[in-house]
Structure formats: C-alpha cells, structure tokens
Amino acid sequence: MSTSPSATGTAADLAVVGAGAAGLVTALMAMRAGLTVALYEQGGRDLSSSAAWRAGGMLAPYCEAEGAEDDVVRLGLRSMRIWPSLHRNVGTEGTLVVAPPRDLAGLQRFARLTEGHEAVDAAEIKLLEPDLAGRYRTGLFYPGEGHLNPREVMPAMLGELERGGTRTHFGWTGDIGMLREGRIADCRGLGARDRFADLRGVKGEMAVIRAPDVALNRPVRLLHHRHPLYVVPRGDGIHMIGATTVESDAGEAVTVRSAGELLTQAYAVHPAFGDAEIIEFNVGLRPAFPGNEPRIVDTGRVIAVNGLYRHGWLIAPAMAEIVVGRITGTVQEHEVLTCA
C-alpha cells in the first residue's frame, strides 16, 4: 500500500473511502470546510482505475433532464453553482445538440423534455461551431452547461488535498469498520455491494481520438434513434467520444459492435473524424440503483454516497455538500438522504 508522506498516527476527522468523482469532491469540500481528512483508495495514485477517469466530464443538467429524474436535475443545477470554486478549468461554453435531417423529430422531442435551451439555425450553428458549418440545419444550444476533463481535474484535486495535509492511502483493501477516523464517507461505487444489495453496474464504453482537422468549442451531442453520441473536445485535437449504456457489469473491454457504433456516429458528426487516430478505447462501470437515482445513507458513523450512475461529475459537488453538511451539522434532511 502507498501512503502519503504526511500520514501520521493521529486519526483524521473524516475518512473518505474511494477516490472517484464522489470521493475526491467530498474529500476536497470537507477539507475546505475545516475537517481533517484521510483518503483511502483501492487503486493506484494515478486514479485511472475509477469510472470517473473514463467519463466524458459533461456538466449538462438541462440535457440530462431528457432521461433523468428531477432530483438529479436539481442536484446538477446546484453543482453548476459550486463547480467554479472547485476547479478553475471548468469549461462554460455550453452544449450544442444536433440531429441528422431524418431525426429532426428526435430533436423536437428533446426540446420538449428539456429546458434552458435556445433553438439555433444553420447560421447560428456556424457561429458556435465553425467546423460544423453546413452540416446541420437546426439544433439546440444550452448556454448554461459546461464540461471538464476528468484527467486534469482528478490529479489537481488530489494535489490540493495532499498539499492541505490530507493523508492518502492507495492500494488500500482493508475493512471500513476498522478505520479509526471519527466519521467515514463510503464512496466506493460498485465496491460497496456489501452495503447495497441492489447496486448494479452499467457499462459505458468510450473512445479517445486525435483529429487535428476538427476543432470544437464545446460538447456536441448527436441525437440518433438508435445510437446517440456525444463528442467532448479536450484540446490539441483530442476528442472523447461516448458513450454506450449497456446493462451489464461484465467485461472490461469495448466490444467490436460498440466500437463500430461509436466511430460510425463520430464520422456522422464530422467526416474528418474518419481520418482520426484512435488513442484509446476504454470501459467504465457506473454504479446505479433501480431507477438510476443517487442515494446518501447516513447510518451514524458511516455515511454512504452511491448510485451516481452516468451523472458522477455533474452531481458530485451537490452530493458532497450534503455529506459535509451532515457531518458538520448544517444539513438535516434532503430528498436523496436517508438516515438509518
């Protein structure tokens, strides 16, 4: 097990178990609230074993209303107000949603189910995304949304935690009940099946490509009746393409079918993606409960955060705010909180 040099024999106020989106954000917000924190993570300090590492990082509460429950949307909107104070490189360029001509009915449906958008025509799409000029006649622009790069945010948060005195323990496989800290935030994701019998994994497959001839300013969602897709720009011609949603937690590799769907739809967004270099295919297993609604369960010493599903980065700050509020005594109840 790898332990940070700052580790001492004194127990911290709070142990955070799990260094994914929920764990890192909870640890950081707890430390900023004045609590001493210890962070325990089964994986390595590169953090690449987490589903959060493989996520698109879209902060899209309005778009997610198309399929998510109301509490997820409310948590996402609250998180949008918190994110600027958590990380300086959060993109605020909004989201563009487009559809091929044969799927314009899907675009109209998406507009009915969501708020916070402006209808845009071909000329306005050209202004927003010059590289998509002439490809789409109409779309929806969500100016109040944003995005981040998890592979920048996670190391930055870890660095701030360690500089602030948080003790970090990587390769940790111990028993939560044996930890000495006064309170414990269980943010283990699928590792918490010993606590939640109804927790399941939902497979999300993604690709990272390098396409120097395509420059996007913001996440672009392509609606499709069978294979919807999003493209998230990460700078220097790098784009994240995602993501499938497969009701299975089996398999750690992208299937041929999914790879073909991702790349075919990326090509539909812009033909230059057909000449892109494939940098990575990867899979993340998202923890989800029935109904895909998140939970915070406070059992006294342990407060468990789980079921963030595909909304981890979107709702993690609001979930962490509730957890820290429970520990400091400023939060008594919330719609996602259960006290046992």
C-alpha positions in Angstrom: 0.0 0.0 0.0 1.2 3.5 -0.9 0.7 6.1 1.8 1.4 9.8 1.5 4.3 11.3 3.4 2.0 13.4 5.5 0.5 10.3 7.2 0.8 10.3 11.0 -0.6 8.2 13.8 -3.4 10.8 14.5 -6.8 9.8 13.3 -8.5 12.4 11.0 -12.0 13.7 11.4 -13.2 12.0 8.3 -12.1 9.0 6.2 -13.2 9.1 2.6 -13.1 5.7 1.0 -12.9 5.8 -2.8 -11.2 8.3 -5.0 -13.6 8.6 -7.9 -15.7 11.7 -8.5 -17.8 11.4 -5.3 -14.8 10.6 -3.1 -12.4 13.3 -4.4 -15.0 16.0 -4.4 -16.3 15.0 -0.9 -12.7 14.9 0.5 -11.9 18.3 -1.0 -15.0 20.0 0.2 -14.6 18.5 3.7 -11.0 19.7 3.9 -12.1 23.2 2.8 -14.8 23.2 5.5 -12.1 22.7 8.1 -12.2 18.9 8.6 -9.1 16.8 8.7 -9.4 14.1 6.1 -7.8 10.8 5.2 -8.4 9.3 1.7 -8.4 5.6 1.1 -8.4 4.2 -2.4 -8.1 0.6 -3.7 -6.4 1.6 -6.9 -3.2 3.4 -7.6 -2.4 7.1 -7.2 -2.7 7.6 -10.9 -6.5 7.3 -10.3 -7.0 5.6 -13.7 -9.0 2.6 -12.2 -12.0 4.8 -11.5 -15.0 5.0 -13.8 -14.7 8.8 -13.2 -11.4 8.7 -15.1 -13.1 7.3 -18.2 -16.1 9.7 -18.1 -16.8 12.5 -20.5 -17.0 15.2 -17.9 -20.1 16.9 -19.3 -21.8 19.2 -16.8 -25.2 19.1 -18.5 -28.1 19.3 -16.1 -30.6 20.6 -18.7 -29.7 18.0 -21.3 -29.9 15.2 -18.7 -33.5 16.1 -17.9 -34.4 14.2 -21.1 -34.0 10.9 -19.2 -33.0 11.6 -15.6 -35.2 12.1 -12.6 -36.0 15.5 -11.2 -33.7 15.2 -8.2 -30.7 14.5 -10.5 -31.5 17.7 -12.4 -31.8 19.7 -9.2 -28.5 18.3 -7.9 -26.9 19.1 -11.2 -28.1 22.7 -11.2 -26.8 23.1 -7.7 -23.5 21.6 -8.6 -23.1 24.1 -11.5 -23.0 26.8 -8.9 -20.4 25.0 -6.9 -18.0 23.9 -9.7 -16.3 27.3 -10.4 -15.0 27.3 -6.8 -13.7 23.7 -7.1 -11.7 23.9 -10.2 -10.5 26.8 -12.4 -10.6 25.0 -15.7 -14.3 24.2 -16.0 -15.5 24.9 -19.5 -18.5 27.2 -19.6 -19.2 27.2 -23.4 -22.5 25.3 -23.1 -23.7 22.3 -25.1 -24.8 22.0 -28.7 -27.3 19.4 -29.6 -27.8 18.4 -33.3 -29.5 15.7 -35.3 -29.3 14.5 -38.9 -32.3 15.5 -41.1 -34.1 12.2 -40.7 -34.0 12.5 -36.9 -35.4 16.0 -36.5 -38.4 14.6 -34.7 -36.0 13.4 -32.0 -34.6 16.9 -31.7 -38.2 18.3 -31.2 -38.8 15.7 -28.6 -35.5 16.6 -26.8 -36.6 20.2 -26.8 -39.9 19.4 -25.2 -38.3 17.3 -22.4 -35.6 19.8 -21.5 -35.3 23.5 -20.5 -32.5 26.0 -20.7 -32.1 25.9 -24.5 -32.2 28.2 -27.5 -33.2 27.0 -30.9 -30.4 27.7 -33.4 -30.4 27.6 -37.2 -27.6 26.8 -39.6 -26.1 30.3 -39.4 -26.0 30.2 -35.6 -24.5 26.7 -35.6 -21.8 28.1 -37.8 -21.1 30.9 -35.3 -21.0 28.4 -32.4 -19.0 25.7 -34.2 -17.4 26.8 -37.4 -16.2 23.3 -38.2 -19.8 22.1 -38.3 -20.9 24.8 -40.8 -23.3 23.5 -43.4 -23.7 20.1 -41.7 -26.9 20.8 -39.6 -29.9 23.0 -40.4 -31.1 23.3 -36.8 -30.1 22.5 -33.3 -30.4 23.3 -29.6 -27.9 25.4 -27.7 -27.7 25.1 -23.9 -25.7 28.1 -22.8 -25.9 27.3 -19.1 -24.0 24.0 -19.3 -20.3 23.2 -19.3 -17.7 20.4 -19.2 -14.4 19.4 -17.6 -11.6 17.0 -18.3 -11.6 14.4 -15.5 -7.9 13.6 -16.3 -7.0 17.1 -15.4 -9.4 17.6 -12.5 -8.6 14.4 -10.6 -4.9 14.9 -10.3 -5.5 18.6 -9.5 -7.9 17.7 -6.6 -5.5 15.1 -5.3 -2.7 17.6 -5.3 -4.7 20.1 -3.4 -5.7 17.5 -0.8 -2.2 16.4 -0.2 -0.9 20.0 0.0 -3.6 20.7 2.5 -2.5 17.8 4.8 -4.9 15.1 3.7 -3.4 11.7 4.3 -3.8 9.5 1.2 -3.6 5.7 1.2 -3.5 3.9 -2.2 -3.7 0.2 -2.8 -5.9 0.0 0.3 -8.0 -3.1 0.6 -8.9 -3.0 4.3 -12.2 -3.1 6.2 -14.1 0.1 6.5 -15.2 -0.9 10.0 -11.5 -1.0 11.1 -10.7 2.6 10.2 -10.0 4.9 13.2 -11.4 8.1 11.8 -14.4 9.6 13.6 -16.7 9.6 10.5 -16.4 7.7 7.3 -17.7 8.6 3.8 -18.2 5.4 1.8 -17.7 6.5 -1.8 -16.6 3.1 -3.2 -19.1 2.9 -6.1 -19.5 -0.8 -7.1 -17.1 -1.8 -4.3 -20.0 -1.1 -1.9 -22.1 -4.0 -2.9 -21.5 -5.4 0.6 -23.6 -2.4 1.8 -26.2 -2.1 -1.0 -27.6 -5.4 -2.3 -29.5 -3.6 -5.1 -26.4 -1.8 -6.6 -25.7 -2.7 -10.2 -23.1 -1.8 -12.8 -23.9 -0.2 -16.1 -21.2 -0.5 -18.7 -20.2 2.7 -20.5 -17.8 2.4 -23.5 -15.8 5.3 -24.8 -13.1 6.2 -27.3 -10.4 8.9 -27.3 -9.3 10.1 -30.7 -6.9 12.6 -32.2 -8.4 14.6 -35.1 -6.3 17.7 -35.7 -8.5 18.8 -38.5 -11.6 19.2 -36.3 -11.8 22.0 -33.7 -14.9 22.0 -31.5 -15.5 24.7 -28.8 -17.9 22.7 -26.6 -19.5 19.3 -26.2 -21.7 18.3 -29.1 -24.5 15.8 -28.8 -25.7 14.0 -31.8 -29.2 12.6 -31.4 -30.0 9.3 -33.1 -32.9 7.0 -32.7 -30.5 4.0 -32.1 -27.1 5.3 -31.3 -27.0 8.8 -29.7 -23.5 10.1 -29.2 -21.5 13.0 -27.7 -18.2 14.4 -28.6 -16.2 16.3 -25.9 -13.2 18.4 -27.0 -10.1 18.2 -24.8 -7.7 20.4 -26.7 -4.9 19.9 -29.2 -7.2 17.9 -31.5 -8.1 15.4 -28.8 -11.8 14.4 -28.5 -13.6 12.0 -26.2 -16.3 10.0 -27.9 -19.0 8.4 -25.8 -20.7 6.6 -24.6 -22.6 3.4 -24.7 -25.0 2.4 -22.0 -25.1 -1.4 -21.5 -27.0 -3.0 -18.7 -24.1 -5.3 -17.7 -21.1 -5.1 -15.4 -19.3 -8.0 -17.2 -16.3 -7.4 -19.3 -13.6 -4.8 -19.2 -13.1 -4.3 -22.9 -15.0 -2.5 -25.6 -16.9 -4.8 -27.9 -16.5 -4.7 -31.7 -20.1 -3.7 -32.0 -19.8 -0.7 -29.7 -16.5 0.4 -31.2 -18.1 0.4 -34.6 -21.1 2.4 -33.4 -19.0 5.0 -31.6 -16.7 5.5 -34.6 -19.5 5.5 -37.2 -21.5 8.1 -35.3 -18.4 10.2 -34.8 -17.9 10.2 -38.5 -21.5 11.3 -38.9 -20.8 14.4 -36.7 -17.9 15.3 -39.0 -16.3 13.3 -41.8 -12.8 14.4 -40.7 -13.2 12.1 -37.7 -12.9 9.3 -40.3 -9.2 10.1 -40.5 -8.7 10.4 -36.8 -6.1 8.5 -34.8 -7.6 6.2 -32.2 -5.7 6.8 -29.0 -7.8 4.8 -26.6 -10.9 2.5 -26.2 -12.0 2.1 -22.6 -14.8 1.0 -20.4 -16.2 2.4 -17.2 -18.7 0.6 -14.9 -21.1 3.1 -13.5 -22.8 2.3 -10.1 -26.5 2.6 -10.3 -29.6 1.8 -8.2 -33.0 0.9 -9.5 -34.5 4.0 -11.1 -31.0 5.3 -11.6 -31.4 7.7 -8.6 -28.5 8.5 -6.3 -28.5 7.9 -2.6 -26.9 9.2 0.6 -27.4 6.9 3.5 -26.3 8.1 7.0 -26.1 5.2 9.5 -24.3 7.2 12.2 -20.6 6.8 11.8 -20.7 5.8 8.2 -22.4 8.0 5.5 -22.5 6.3 2.1 -22.7 8.0 -1.2 -23.6 5.9 -4.2 -25.6 5.4 -7.4 -24.4 8.4 -9.2 -24.8 6.4 -12.5 -23.7 8.5 -15.5 -24.0 11.7 -13.6 -21.0 11.5 -11.4 -19.2 14.7 -12.3 -22.4 16.5 -12.7 -23.9 15.9 -9.3 -20.8 15.1 -7.1 -20.5 18.7 -5.7 -24.1 18.8 -4.6 -23.9 15.3 -3.1 -20.7 16.2 -1.3 -22.3 19.4 0.0 -25.0 17.3 1.7 -22.4 14.8 3.1 -20.2 17.6 4.6 -23.4 19.3 5.9 -24.4 16.1 7.7 -21.0 15.8 9.3 -20.8 19.5 10.4 -24.5 19.6 11.4 -25.7 22.1 8.8 -27.9 19.7 6.8 -30.8 17.8 8.5 -32.7 16.4 5.5 -32.6 16.2 1.7 -34.6 14.3 -0.9 -31.7 11.9 -1.6 -30.7 11.5 2.1 -31.8 8.6 4.2 -30.9 8.3 7.9 -30.8 4.8 9.3 
